[in-house]
Amino acid sequence: MRAVKLTGMALALACALVVSIRAAEKADKEVTLKGTITCAKCDLNVEKACTTVIQVKDGDKTVTYYFDDASGKENHKTICKEAKKGSVTGVVSEKDGKKVITVSKDGVKFDK
């Protein structure tokens, strides 16, 4: 009986480990978002300070992804007064209830 309990516990632990590894792999997956890159303060009026975001259509909804601080500052001058269509490649996470994309090197491309 003790061997059955130990085997069951080991199996449960192995399953939990596999689930957590899969979640970590999914969280670190690089994605490309296509939409409108703009300023959350000047264009969208949702922030008190200039912040670079990309808005992406997801069915009927528009989802806003905030750029990480470094990429936001690097690309902000281009979009502060005028929104531009483009794409962003990076890893998406959530911070303070907002979706944040950590942009990969050369991950921002503006449409011509």
N, CA, C and O atoms as CSV, one atom per row, in Angstrom:
chain,resi,resn,atom,element,x,y,z
A,1,MET,N,N,0.817,-1.190,0.000
A,1,MET,CA,C,0.000,0.000,0.000
A,1,MET,C,C,0.871,1.267,0.000
A,1,MET,O,O,0.563,2.249,-0.676
A,2,ARG,N,N,1.937,1.221,0.757
A,2,ARG,CA,C,2.843,2.358,0.825
A,2,ARG,C,C,3.495,2.608,-0.542
A,2,ARG,O,O,3.671,3.759,-0.939
A,3,ALA,N,N,3.847,1.559,-1.248
A,3,ALA,CA,C,4.456,1.688,-2.571
A,3,ALA,C,C,3.482,2.332,-3.551
A,3,ALA,O,O,3.896,3.127,-4.396
A,4,VAL,N,N,2.210,2.007,-3.454
A,4,VAL,CA,C,1.194,2.591,-4.328
A,4,VAL,C,C,1.079,4.095,-4.066
A,4,VAL,O,O,0.975,4.882,-5.007
A,5,LYS,N,N,1.098,4.493,-2.792
A,5,LYS,CA,C,1.016,5.913,-2.442
A,5,LYS,C,C,2.239,6.670,-2.962
A,5,LYS,O,O,2.111,7.758,-3.525
A,6,LEU,N,N,3.425,6.087,-2.770
A,6,LEU,CA,C,4.645,6.734,-3.245
A,6,LEU,C,C,4.655,6.869,-4.768
A,6,LEU,O,O,5.072,7.896,-5.303
A,7,THR,N,N,4.198,5.837,-5.453
A,7,THR,CA,C,4.133,5.868,-6.911
A,7,THR,C,C,3.144,6.941,-7.368
A,7,THR,O,O,3.412,7.680,-8.315
A,8,GLY,N,N,2.004,7.018,-6.688
A,8,GLY,CA,C,0.999,8.043,-7.017
A,8,GLY,C,C,1.536,9.441,-6.797
A,8,GLY,O,O,1.302,10.333,-7.612
A,9,MET,N,N,2.256,9.640,-5.704
A,9,MET,CA,C,2.829,10.951,-5.418
A,9,MET,C,C,3.902,11.315,-6.451
A,9,MET,O,O,3.978,12.458,-6.901
A,10,ALA,N,N,4.715,10.345,-6.815
A,10,ALA,CA,C,5.757,10.589,-7.808
A,10,ALA,C,C,5.138,10.940,-9.157
A,10,ALA,O,O,5.632,11.825,-9.856
A,11,LEU,N,N,4.074,10.258,-9.520
A,11,LEU,CA,C,3.383,10.532,-10.780
A,11,LEU,C,C,2.773,11.939,-10.767
A,11,LEU,O,O,2.862,12.666,-11.757
A,12,ALA,N,N,2.160,12.316,-9.656
A,12,ALA,CA,C,1.572,13.654,-9.536
A,12,ALA,C,C,2.650,14.733,-9.633
A,12,ALA,O,O,2.445,15.760,-10.281
A,13,LEU,N,N,3.788,14.506,-8.996
A,13,LEU,CA,C,4.900,15.452,-9.062
A,13,LEU,C,C,5.427,15.592,-10.488
A,13,LEU,O,O,5.712,16.700,-10.944
A,14,ALA,N,N,5.555,14.476,-11.182
A,14,ALA,CA,C,6.041,14.493,-12.563
A,14,ALA,C,C,5.074,15.270,-13.457
A,14,ALA,O,O,5.508,16.040,-14.313
A,15,CYS,N,N,3.779,15.074,-13.266
A,15,CYS,CA,C,2.776,15.798,-14.055
A,15,CYS,C,C,2.855,17.302,-13.775
A,15,CYS,O,O,2.782,18.111,-14.700
A,16,ALA,N,N,3.002,17.670,-12.521
A,16,ALA,CA,C,3.104,19.085,-12.154
A,16,ALA,C,C,4.343,19.713,-12.785
A,16,ALA,O,O,4.295,20.850,-13.254
A,17,LEU,N,N,5.437,18.983,-12.796
A,17,LEU,CA,C,6.671,19.475,-13.383
A,17,LEU,C,C,6.506,19.703,-14.884
A,17,LEU,O,O,6.950,20.726,-15.405
A,18,VAL,N,N,5.883,18.777,-15.571
A,18,VAL,CA,C,5.666,18.900,-17.018
A,18,VAL,C,C,4.781,20.113,-17.312
A,18,VAL,O,O,5.060,20.868,-18.243
A,19,VAL,N,N,3.726,20.303,-16.534
A,19,VAL,CA,C,2.825,21.432,-16.741
A,19,VAL,C,C,3.563,22.750,-16.529
A,19,VAL,O,O,3.383,23.682,-17.313
A,20,SER,N,N,4.382,22.849,-15.498
A,20,SER,CA,C,5.098,24.096,-15.239
A,20,SER,C,C,6.149,24.375,-16.317
A,20,SER,O,O,6.364,25.533,-16.672
A,21,ILE,N,N,6.796,23.356,-16.833
A,21,ILE,CA,C,7.773,23.532,-17.908
A,21,ILE,C,C,7.077,24.024,-19.176
A,21,ILE,O,O,7.578,24.923,-19.852
A,22,ARG,N,N,5.944,23.445,-19.494
A,22,ARG,CA,C,5.191,23.874,-20.679
A,22,ARG,C,C,4.744,25.326,-20.548
A,22,ARG,O,O,4.801,26.083,-21.517
A,23,ALA,N,N,4.301,25.717,-19.359
A,23,ALA,CA,C,3.871,27.099,-19.134
A,23,ALA,C,C,5.055,28.056,-19.312
A,23,ALA,O,O,4.895,29.132,-19.889
A,24,ALA,N,N,6.220,27.681,-18.829
A,24,ALA,CA,C,7.408,28.524,-18.967
A,24,ALA,C,C,7.821,28.646,-20.431
A,24,ALA,O,O,8.211,29.725,-20.877
A,25,GLU,N,N,7.739,27.556,-21.173
A,25,GLU,CA,C,8.080,27.595,-22.599
A,25,GLU,C,C,7.129,28.512,-23.342
A,25,GLU,O,O,7.557,29.297,-24.188
A,26,LYS,N,N,5.846,28.424,-23.036
A,26,LYS,CA,C,4.844,29.236,-23.698
A,26,LYS,C,C,5.047,30.713,-23.372
A,26,LYS,O,O,4.879,31.568,-24.242
A,27,ALA,N,N,5.407,31.018,-22.128
A,27,ALA,CA,C,5.588,32.400,-21.702
A,27,ALA,C,C,6.789,33.053,-22.389
A,27,ALA,O,O,6.770,34.260,-22.629
A,28,ASP,N,N,7.809,32.301,-22.703
A,28,ASP,CA,C,9.017,32.851,-23.301
A,28,ASP,C,C,9.017,32.802,-24.823
A,28,ASP,O,O,10.041,33.073,-25.449
A,29,LYS,N,N,7.900,32.466,-25.416
A,29,LYS,CA,C,7.830,32.333,-26.863
A,29,LYS,C,C,7.756,33.713,-27.518
A,29,LYS,O,O,6.949,34.553,-27.120
A,30,GLU,N,N,8.591,33.934,-28.510
A,30,GLU,CA,C,8.621,35.204,-29.219
A,30,GLU,C,C,7.469,35.256,-30.213
A,30,GLU,O,O,7.205,34.287,-30.925
A,31,VAL,N,N,6.788,36.397,-30.254
A,31,VAL,CA,C,5.652,36.588,-31.145
A,31,VAL,C,C,5.853,37.861,-31.960
A,31,VAL,O,O,6.658,38.719,-31.598
A,32,THR,N,N,5.117,37.976,-33.062
A,32,THR,CA,C,5.109,39.203,-33.855
A,32,THR,C,C,3.697,39.768,-33.837
A,32,THR,O,O,2.737,39.098,-34.220
A,33,LEU,N,N,3.587,41.009,-33.386
A,33,LEU,CA,C,2.301,41.695,-33.324
A,33,LEU,C,C,2.242,42.714,-34.455
A,33,LEU,O,O,3.202,43.452,-34.677
A,34,LYS,N,N,1.120,42.759,-35.170
A,34,LYS,CA,C,0.944,43.717,-36.263
A,34,LYS,C,C,-0.229,44.614,-35.927
A,34,LYS,O,O,-1.299,44.143,-35.542
A,35,GLY,N,N,-0.015,45.925,-36.076
A,35,GLY,CA,C,-1.088,46.855,-35.761
A,35,GLY,C,C,-0.632,48.289,-35.868
A,35,GLY,O,O,0.179,48.634,-36.728
A,36,THR,N,N,-1.166,49.136,-34.977
A,36,THR,CA,C,-0.855,50.557,-34.978
A,36,THR,C,C,0.041,50.876,-33.794
A,36,THR,O,O,-0.329,50.634,-32.646
A,37,ILE,N,N,1.218,51.419,-34.072
A,37,ILE,CA,C,2.166,51.816,-33.027
A,37,ILE,C,C,1.921,53.299,-32.763
A,37,ILE,O,O,1.945,54.118,-33.681
A,38,THR,N,N,1.684,53.629,-31.491
A,38,THR,CA,C,1.298,55.001,-31.166
A,38,THR,C,C,1.686,55.375,-29.746
A,38,THR,O,O,2.313,54.586,-29.040
A,39,CYS,N,N,1.316,56.573,-29.330
A,39,CYS,CA,C,1.603,57.073,-27.978
A,39,CYS,C,C,0.355,56.937,-27.114
A,39,CYS,O,O,-0.724,57.386,-27.500
A,40,ALA,N,N,0.503,56.321,-25.954
A,40,ALA,CA,C,-0.630,56.104,-25.056
A,40,ALA,C,C,-1.115,57.402,-24.424
A,40,ALA,O,O,-2.261,57.482,-23.983
A,41,LYS,N,N,-0.257,58.421,-24.372
A,41,LYS,CA,C,-0.663,59.712,-23.799
A,41,LYS,C,C,-1.219,60.636,-24.889
A,41,LYS,O,O,-2.369,61.069,-24.813
A,42,CYS,N,N,-0.415,60.928,-25.879
A,42,CYS,CA,C,-0.771,61.937,-26.876
A,42,CYS,C,C,-1.896,61.499,-27.822
A,42,CYS,O,O,-2.733,62.317,-28.204
A,43,ASP,N,N,-1.921,60.240,-28.194
A,43,ASP,CA,C,-2.916,59.752,-29.149
A,43,ASP,C,C,-4.108,59.097,-28.450
A,43,ASP,O,O,-5.257,59.366,-28.804
A,44,LEU,N,N,-3.843,58.240,-27.462
A,44,LEU,CA,C,-4.919,57.464,-26.837
A,44,LEU,C,C,-5.492,58.096,-25.564
A,44,LEU,O,O,-6.588,57.737,-25.133
A,45,ASN,N,N,-4.763,59.023,-24.971
A,45,ASN,CA,C,-5.193,59.692,-23.733
A,45,ASN,C,C,-5.502,58.716,-22.595
A,45,ASN,O,O,-6.478,58.894,-21.865
A,46,VAL,N,N,-4.663,57.681,-22.449
A,46,VAL,CA,C,-4.872,56.704,-21.371
A,46,VAL,C,C,-3.738,56.697,-20.355
A,46,VAL,O,O,-3.822,55.991,-19.351
A,47,GLU,N,N,-2.673,57.471,-20.595
A,47,GLU,CA,C,-1.540,57.553,-19.674
A,47,GLU,C,C,-1.218,59.014,-19.395
A,47,GLU,O,O,-1.561,59.894,-20.184
A,48,LYS,N,N,-0.552,59.270,-18.262
A,48,LYS,CA,C,-0.151,60.635,-17.906
A,48,LYS,C,C,1.188,61.017,-18.525
A,48,LYS,O,O,1.496,62.204,-18.639
A,49,ALA,N,N,1.980,60.040,-18.922
A,49,ALA,CA,C,3.286,60.289,-19.541
A,49,ALA,C,C,3.329,59.591,-20.900
A,49,ALA,O,O,2.636,58.598,-21.123
A,50,CYS,N,N,4.144,60.120,-21.793
A,50,CYS,CA,C,4.296,59.490,-23.108
A,50,CYS,C,C,4.795,58.057,-22.947
A,50,CYS,O,O,5.777,57.803,-22.250
A,51,THR,N,N,4.117,57.143,-23.588
A,51,THR,CA,C,4.435,55.718,-23.520
A,51,THR,C,C,4.153,55.099,-24.878
A,51,THR,O,O,3.086,55.326,-25.448
A,52,THR,N,N,5.086,54.323,-25.405
A,52,THR,CA,C,4.919,53.689,-26.707
A,52,THR,C,C,4.129,52.398,-26.564
A,52,THR,O,O,4.433,51.563,-25.711
A,53,VAL,N,N,3.109,52.239,-27.407
A,53,VAL,CA,C,2.256,51.049,-27.388
A,53,VAL,C,C,1.984,50.599,-28.817
A,53,VAL,O,O,2.181,51.351,-29.771
A,54,ILE,N,N,1.531,49.367,-28.943
A,54,ILE,CA,C,1.002,48.883,-30.221
A,54,ILE,C,C,-0.400,48.377,-29.951
A,54,ILE,O,O,-0.629,47.629,-29.000
A,55,GLN,N,N,-1.333,48.784,-30.787
A,55,GLN,CA,C,-2.707,48.311,-30.682
A,55,GLN,C,C,-2.943,47.292,-31.779
A,55,GLN,O,O,-2.672,47.537,-32.954
A,56,VAL,N,N,-3.464,46.127,-31.360
A,56,VAL,CA,C,-3.659,44.989,-32.255
A,56,VAL,C,C,-5.120,44.580,-32.210
A,56,VAL,O,O,-5.713,44.501,-31.134
A,57,LYS,N,N,-5.703,44.320,-33.373
A,57,LYS,CA,C,-7.075,43.821,-33.442
A,57,LYS,C,C,-7.084,42.335,-33.098
A,57,LYS,O,O,-6.304,41.557,-33.647
A,58,ASP,N,N,-7.979,41.946,-32.179
A,58,ASP,CA,C,-8.177,40.545,-31.811
A,58,ASP,C,C,-9.664,40.274,-31.915
A,58,ASP,O,O,-10.399,40.390,-30.934
A,59,GLY,N,N,-10.104,39.911,-33.120
A,59,GLY,CA,C,-11.537,39.748,-33.366
A,59,GLY,C,C,-12.195,41.121,-33.354
A,59,GLY,O,O,-11.824,41.998,-34.135
A,60,ASP,N,N,-13.176,41.311,-32.467
A,60,ASP,CA,C,-13.871,42.590,-32.344
A,60,ASP,C,C,-13.180,43.540,-31.375
A,60,ASP,O,O,-13.520,44.722,-31.318
A,61,LYS,N,N,-12.218,43.037,-30.615
A,61,LYS,CA,C,-11.546,43.833,-29.591
A,61,LYS,C,C,-10.228,44.410,-30.119
A,61,LYS,O,O,-9.617,43.875,-31.044
A,62,THR,N,N,-9.821,45.501,-29.508
A,62,THR,CA,C,-8.498,46.075,-29.747
A,62,THR,C,C,-7.695,45.875,-28.476
A,62,THR,O,O,-8.102,46.321,-27.403
A,63,VAL,N,N,-6.545,45.200,-28.591
A,63,VAL,CA,C,-5.693,44.918,-27.438
A,63,VAL,C,C,-4.474,45.831,-27.515
A,63,VAL,O,O,-3.853,45.970,-28.569
A,64,THR,N,N,-4.140,46.453,-26.380
A,64,THR,CA,C,-2.999,47.367,-26.313
A,64,THR,C,C,-1.839,46.683,-25.604
A,64,THR,O,O,-1.998,46.173,-24.495
A,65,TYR,N,N,-0.681,46.673,-26.239
A,65,TYR,CA,C,0.550,46.112,-25.676
A,65,TYR,C,C,1.533,47.262,-25.463
A,65,TYR,O,O,1.828,48.013,-26.393
A,66,TYR,N,N,2.030,47.395,-24.256
A,66,TYR,CA,C,3.008,48.431,-23.933
A,66,TYR,C,C,4.409,47.921,-24.265
A,66,TYR,O,O,4.738,46.768,-23.984
A,67,PHE,N,N,5.234,48.784,-24.863
A,67,PHE,CA,C,6.631,48.437,-25.122
A,67,PHE,C,C,7.384,48.432,-23.797
A,67,PHE,O,O,7.026,49.168,-22.878
A,68,ASP,N,N,8.437,47.600,-23.693
A,68,ASP,CA,C,9.319,47.674,-22.535
A,68,ASP,C,C,9.976,49.057,-22.553
A,68,ASP,O,O,10.024,49.707,-23.598
A,69,ASP,N,N,10.475,49.502,-21.414
A,69,ASP,CA,C,10.984,50.874,-21.274
A,69,ASP,C,C,12.043,51.247,-22.316
A,69,ASP,O,O,11.940,52.298,-22.949
A,70,ALA,N,N,13.046,50.407,-22.499
A,70,ALA,CA,C,14.142,50.736,-23.427
A,70,ALA,C,C,13.633,50.882,-24.864
A,70,ALA,O,O,13.973,51.851,-25.543
A,71,SER,N,N,12.839,49.948,-25.322
A,71,SER,CA,C,12.328,49.992,-26.699
A,71,SER,C,C,11.328,51.119,-26.870
A,71,SER,O,O,11.251,51.740,-27.931
A,72,GLY,N,N,10.566,51.377,-25.827
A,72,GLY,CA,C,9.598,52.468,-25.887
A,72,GLY,C,C,10.282,53.805,-26.107
A,72,GLY,O,O,9.852,54.603,-26.940
A,73,LYS,N,N,11.347,54.045,-25.357
A,73,LYS,CA,C,12.093,55.306,-25.501
A,73,LYS,C,C,12.772,55.393,-26.868
A,73,LYS,O,O,12.785,56.450,-27.499
A,74,GLU,N,N,13.326,54.286,-27.312
A,74,GLU,CA,C,14.054,54.258,-28.581
A,74,GLU,C,C,13.151,54.569,-29.770
A,74,GLU,O,O,13.596,55.201,-30.728
A,75,ASN,N,N,11.897,54.138,-29.726
A,75,ASN,CA,C,10.993,54.277,-30.868
A,75,ASN,C,C,9.961,55.386,-30.707
A,75,ASN,O,O,9.175,55.627,-31.623
A,76,HIS,N,N,9.945,56.054,-29.582
A,76,HIS,CA,C,8.853,56.975,-29.288
A,76,HIS,C,C,8.817,58.214,-30.183
A,76,HIS,O,O,7.738,58.662,-30.571
A,77,LYS,N,N,9.953,58.758,-30.505
A,77,LYS,CA,C,9.996,59.993,-31.297
A,77,LYS,C,C,9.280,59.810,-32.641
A,77,LYS,O,O,8.660,60.744,-33.149
A,78,THR,N,N,9.365,58.628,-33.200
A,78,THR,CA,C,8.766,58.341,-34.505
A,78,THR,C,C,7.243,58.366,-34.465
A,78,THR,O,O,6.608,58.685,-35.470
A,79,ILE,N,N,6.640,58.030,-33.309
A,79,ILE,CA,C,5.190,57.841,-33.266
A,79,ILE,C,C,4.455,58.789,-32.322
A,79,ILE,O,O,3.228,58.726,-32.242
A,80,CYS,N,N,5.153,59.656,-31.612
A,80,CYS,CA,C,4.511,60.457,-30.573
A,80,CYS,C,C,3.388,61.334,-31.113
A,80,CYS,O,O,2.308,61.368,-30.524
A,81,LYS,N,N,3.603,62.020,-32.179
A,81,LYS,CA,C,2.586,62.927,-32.719
A,81,LYS,C,C,1.781,62.314,-33.860
A,81,LYS,O,O,0.777,62.881,-34.293
A,82,GLU,N,N,2.221,61.157,-34.344
A,82,GLU,CA,C,1.527,60.525,-35.470
A,82,GLU,C,C,1.636,59.007,-35.370
A,82,GLU,O,O,2.734,58.455,-35.433
A,83,ALA,N,N,0.499,58.334,-35.215
A,83,ALA,CA,C,0.480,56.870,-35.144
A,83,ALA,C,C,0.920,56.293,-36.484
A,83,ALA,O,O,0.656,56.873,-37.537
A,84,LYS,N,N,1.596,55.142,-36.434
A,84,LYS,CA,C,2.060,54.494,-37.660
A,84,LYS,C,C,1.733,53.003,-37.611
A,84,LYS,O,O,1.789,52.375,-36.554
A,85,LYS,N,N,1.398,52.462,-38.749
A,85,LYS,CA,C,1.192,51.022,-38.881
A,85,LYS,C,C,2.553,50.343,-38.851
A,85,LYS,O,O,3.535,50.878,-39.366
A,86,GLY,N,N,2.604,49.156,-38.243
A,86,GLY,CA,C,3.869,48.436,-38.198
A,86,GLY,C,C,3.736,47.122,-37.460
A,86,GLY,O,O,2.634,46.654,-37.173
A,87,SER,N,N,4.885,46.536,-37.159
A,87,SER,CA,C,4.909,45.264,-36.441
A,87,SER,C,C,6.013,45.289,-35.390
A,87,SER,O,O,7.007,46.003,-35.520
A,88,VAL,N,N,5.809,44.495,-34.352
A,88,VAL,CA,C,6.757,44.401,-33.250
A,88,VAL,C,C,6.971,42.928,-32.940
A,88,VAL,O,O,6.009,42.169,-32.824
A,89,THR,N,N,8.231,42.519,-32.805
A,89,THR,CA,C,8.564,41.145,-32.458
A,89,THR,C,C,9.215,41.143,-31.085
A,89,THR,O,O,10.117,41.933,-30.810
A,90,GLY,N,N,8.740,40.234,-30.218
A,90,GLY,CA,C,9.292,40.132,-28.876
A,90,GLY,C,C,8.524,39.139,-28.034
A,90,GLY,O,O,7.724,38.351,-28.540
A,91,VAL,N,N,8.784,39.192,-26.735
A,91,VAL,CA,C,8.159,38.277,-25.783
A,91,VAL,C,C,7.119,39.051,-24.975
A,91,VAL,O,O,7.424,40.096,-24.399
A,92,VAL,N,N,5.898,38.535,-24.937
A,92,VAL,CA,C,4.797,39.186,-24.226
A,92,VAL,C,C,4.715,38.669,-22.798
A,92,VAL,O,O,4.846,37.472,-22.543
A,93,SER,N,N,4.496,39.598,-21.872
A,93,SER,CA,C,4.277,39.245,-20.470
A,93,SER,C,C,3.216,40.193,-19.930
A,93,SER,O,O,2.678,41.023,-20.663
A,94,GLU,N,N,2.922,40.062,-18.645
A,94,GLU,CA,C,1.963,40.956,-18.024
A,94,GLU,C,C,2.614,41.610,-16.826
A,94,GLU,O,O,3.287,40.954,-16.031
A,95,LYS,N,N,2.405,42.930,-16.703
A,95,LYS,CA,C,2.996,43.685,-15.595
A,95,LYS,C,C,1.979,44.725,-15.152
A,95,LYS,O,O,1.509,45.522,-15.963
A,96,ASP,N,N,1.646,44.722,-13.895
A,96,ASP,CA,C,0.682,45.670,-13.330
A,96,ASP,C,C,-0.639,45.669,-14.091
A,96,ASP,O,O,-1.251,46.721,-14.273
A,97,GLY,N,N,-1.076,44.506,-14.533
A,97,GLY,CA,C,-2.345,44.379,-15.240
A,97,GLY,C,C,-2.314,44.808,-16.694
A,97,GLY,O,O,-3.360,44.864,-17.340
A,98,LYS,N,N,-1.135,45.113,-17.224
A,98,LYS,CA,C,-0.999,45.531,-18.620
A,98,LYS,C,C,-0.156,44.512,-19.377
A,98,LYS,O,O,0.760,43.908,-18.820
A,99,LYS,N,N,-0.478,44.333,-20.647
A,99,LYS,CA,C,0.330,43.464,-21.500
A,99,LYS,C,C,1.556,44.254,-21.946
A,99,LYS,O,O,1.444,45.369,-22.455
A,100,VAL,N,N,2.732,43.652,-21.743
A,100,VAL,CA,C,3.999,44.310,-22.083
A,100,VAL,C,C,4.752,43.419,-23.057
A,100,VAL,O,O,4.845,42.208,-22.858
A,101,ILE,N,N,5.292,44.025,-24.116
A,101,ILE,CA,C,6.122,43.266,-25.045
A,101,ILE,C,C,7.565,43.730,-24.885
A,101,ILE,O,O,7.881,44.909,-25.046
A,102,THR,N,N,8.431,42.773,-24.564
A,102,THR,CA,C,9.862,43.032,-24.503
A,102,THR,C,C,10.392,42.821,-25.914
A,102,THR,O,O,10.517,41.693,-26.392
A,103,VAL,N,N,10.693,43.919,-26.555
A,103,VAL,CA,C,11.018,43.907,-27.979
A,103,VAL,C,C,12.401,43.309,-28.197
A,103,VAL,O,O,13.362,43.666,-27.515
A,104,SER,N,N,12.489,42.388,-29.163
A,104,SER,CA,C,13.779,41.794,-29.510
A,104,SER,C,C,14.585,42.796,-30.338
A,104,SER,O,O,14.048,43.787,-30.833
A,105,LYS,N,N,15.874,42.520,-30.477
A,105,LYS,CA,C,16.745,43.415,-31.239
A,105,LYS,C,C,16.194,43.553,-32.659
A,105,LYS,O,O,15.878,42.557,-33.311
A,106,ASP,N,N,16.082,44.782,-33.126
A,106,ASP,CA,C,15.520,45.081,-34.460
A,106,ASP,C,C,14.103,44.532,-34.604
A,106,ASP,O,O,13.707,44.107,-35.690
A,107,GLY,N,N,13.339,44.539,-33.508
A,107,GLY,CA,C,12.007,43.956,-33.508
A,107,GLY,C,C,10.898,44.892,-33.927
A,107,GLY,O,O,9.752,44.457,-34.040
A,108,VAL,N,N,11.192,46.168,-34.163
A,108,VAL,CA,C,10.161,47.131,-34.569
A,108,VAL,C,C,10.343,47.470,-36.039
A,108,VAL,O,O,11.421,47.872,-36.478
A,109,LYS,N,N,9.261,47.296,-36.786
A,109,LYS,CA,C,9.295,47.621,-38.225
A,109,LYS,C,C,8.065,48.453,-38.540
A,109,LYS,O,O,6.941,48.062,-38.225
A,110,PHE,N,N,8.284,49.603,-39.165
A,110,PHE,CA,C,7.179,50.474,-39.573
A,110,PHE,C,C,6.845,50.207,-41.035
A,110,PHE,O,O,7.737,50.030,-41.865
A,111,ASP,N,N,5.522,50.178,-41.347
A,111,ASP,CA,C,5.108,50.006,-42.736
A,111,ASP,C,C,5.425,51.292,-43.499
A,111,ASP,O,O,5.457,52.384,-42.932
A,112,LYS,N,N,5.652,51.130,-44.777
A,112,LYS,CA,C,5.965,52.310,-45.615
A,112,LYS,C,C,4.741,52.835,-46.275
A,112,LYS,O,O,4.811,53.817,-47.014
